[in-house]
Amino acid sequence: LNKPEWYLTQILMWIGNHAKFLDDKIQPILDKAGSSVNAGLEFSRGLVMLILEKLAADIPCLLYDDTLFCHLVDEVLLFERELCSVHGYLSSFPSCMHILSEESCFQRWLTVEKKFALQKMDSMLSSEAAWISQYKDITDVDEMKVPDCAEAFMTLLLVITDRYKNLPTASRKLQFLGLQKELVDDFRIRLTQVMKEETRASLGFRYCAILNAVNYIATVLADWADNV
């Protein structure tokens, strides 16, 4: 259960190793028979069905172990990315994302995603470099004077988007968007709490860093507004 990468990698190896044989030997036979079937894709589809069976059996066994469940989700997302980008697997075919979208599994995924996101937010705001810009010495790069915690937070949101963007239904994506909105509001509350501690020094370093953070986050969110 703790090594889903073993069988996921094995499937990718089989797909890669058989590609030339299927293209050179099997596809011409199908073409000659007037079939529209793509041998490589059908082979991939058959192997993915094996994975779906395996996942359906494994997921109930690790649903309440955060570490194992997160590791499985990470490995499945990496597998899906390589399957589509390297081997041209079609989004209309059955995929692991359908298994992750099933109610019990999906709700668990949302729960652990939120838990780990909040932990990351704790660490990014308690870091010694939280209010310092990484690029403070490079003027042309750092016009917005973005503190490290704000940049890390927006990267966190971007990573979450990247993880859920290939879910098969809009309704599931919207539930993840709801999580992101919660995280933005949580971050806003945290910034407000820090700001209240700094009101006596409103021209101080940290107070200005908070204003820069808010400006940066608002600007980035506005840039993302066109991303459906």
N, C-alpha and C positions, 0 to 999 in steps of 0.2 A: 504493500500500500504506500510505502514512503518513496517508491521509485517509479512513478508513472512515466518518467522520461525514458525508462528502458524500453517499454513497448512502443511509445510514441516515436522514438528515434528509429527503432527497428522498422516500423511501417514506412517512415520516410526513406530509409535505406532501400527497402524492397522496391518502392516506387521509382527511386533514382536508378537502381541497378537494372530494372526491367524496361526502362524507357526506350532504349535503343532497339532492343529485341521487338518490343510491341510496335514501334514506329516502322522498323525495317521489314519485319516478317509478317506481323498480324494485320496491320493497317492496310497493306496492299490487297490482302485477301478480302477484307471488308469492303474496300473501295470497288474492287472488281465485281463484287456481288451487288453493288448498288446500295449498300447500307450507309446510313448517315452516322453510324456509331463511331465514336472516337475510342480506339482500343486503350490508349493510355489513361484517359479519363475514367473509362468503365472499370479498369483495373484498380485505379485509385479509389473509386467509389466503393468497390467491393471490400477493400482493405479498411476504409474508413468505417464501414458498417460493423466490422469486427471491433473497432475501437469504441463505437457507440455501445455495443453490447458490454464490453469490458467496463466502461465508465458507469453504465447503468447498474452494474453489479457492485462496483467499488464505492461509488459516492455515498450510499447509505451507511457504509462502514466507517467513513471518516468525516461525516457531516459535522460532528461536534468536537473535532480536534482541529483547533484553529490553524496550527502549524501545518499539519498534513493537508488540510483542505486548501489553504492558501498556496501551498507548493503545487498541488494538483492544478488549481486554476492558472497559476503562472505558466506551468509547463504546457497546458492545453492551449493557452493564448499564443505561446511561442510556436507550437506545432501548427496551429491554424495559420499564423502569419507565413510560415515557410511553405506550407502546403499550397497556399494561394499564390504567393509571390514567386516561388521557385518552380513549382510544378503545375501552375495554371489551373488549379482546382476551382470549379465554378461555385459562385455563391448560391446558386439555385439548387445545388446538390445537398444531400443530408450532411450536416457537420456537427462538430462538438459543441458549437455555440447553441444548438438546439437543446442539447442536454443541459448546458449551463442555464438555459432560459426556463427550464421546468421549475414550477413554483417553489418547492422545498429547497432545491439547490440554489435558485436565484435569490431567494430571501436571505439565505445563509451568506451568499456572496456579498450582497449589499451590506449585511451586518458586519462582516469582518472587514470589508473595504472601509466602512465608516470608522470602525475601531482603530485600524492601523493608521488611517488618515489623521485622526485626532491625536494619536501618539506622536506622529511626525510633527504635527503642529505644536505640540508641547515642547518637543526637542528644538524645533527651529526658533521658537520664541525665547527659550531659556538659554540659547547659545550665547557665548560671549560676543560673537560677531553679529548678533541679530540685527543691530541697528547701524551697522557699518556697511558701506557699499563695497563690493568686491573690486569695483573699477574706480575707486575714489581718486587714484593717481593718474587716470587716463581721461583727460577732459573731454575729448571728442567722442568717447564711448559713453560717458556717463552724464549726459545732460540732465537726466531726471533725478540723479542722486538717489538711486533706488537702494534701500536697505536690503541686506541679505535675506531677512525673513520674508519680505514681500516677494522677492524673486523666487525663493524656495516654495512659497505658497502657490504662486501661479504655475510653477513647474509641476507641483503636486496635482493641481486641477487638470493640467494638460495630460499628465500621465494617466489619470483616471479616464479622461475622454478617450485616450488611445486604447485603453483596455476594453471599453464597452462599445466602441464605434462599430464593431462588426456583429453586434447582436442582430438576430434576424427580424425583430419587430420593433416598430417605433415606440410602442407602449413600454417595452423594457428599457429602451434608451431614455425615455422620459423619466422613468423611476431613478435612473442614475443621475440625470440632470437635477432631479429633486434633491438628491444627496449633495450634489455640488453646490446647490443654492443654500442648503443647510450649512455647509462648510464655510461658504462666503460670509454668511450671517454670524457664524461662530467666530470667525476671524475678526469681523467688524467689532463684535463685543469685546474680544480680547484687546484689540487696539484701543478701544474706548477706556477700558480699565487701566491700561498703561498710561494713556493720555491724562487721566484724572490724577495720577500720581505726579505728573509733570507740570500741572497748571501753574505752579509757583514760578516755573522757569520757562515761560512760553516762547522765549527765543533761544532756549537751550538746545543742545545737540539732539537729544532724544525726541523732544517735541517736534522739531523740524523733520526728523527722520520719519516720524509717524505721518505727518502731512504728506511727505514725499511718497510714502508707502501707499496711502489712500489714493493719491493722484495717479500713481503708476497702475494700481489695480483697476481703477475706474477706466483708465485709458486702454488697458489690455482687454477688459471686458467689452468695451465699445468696439474694439477691433474684431473681437470674436462674434459680434452680433450678426454678421453675415453668414456665419457658419451654421448651416441648418442642422 
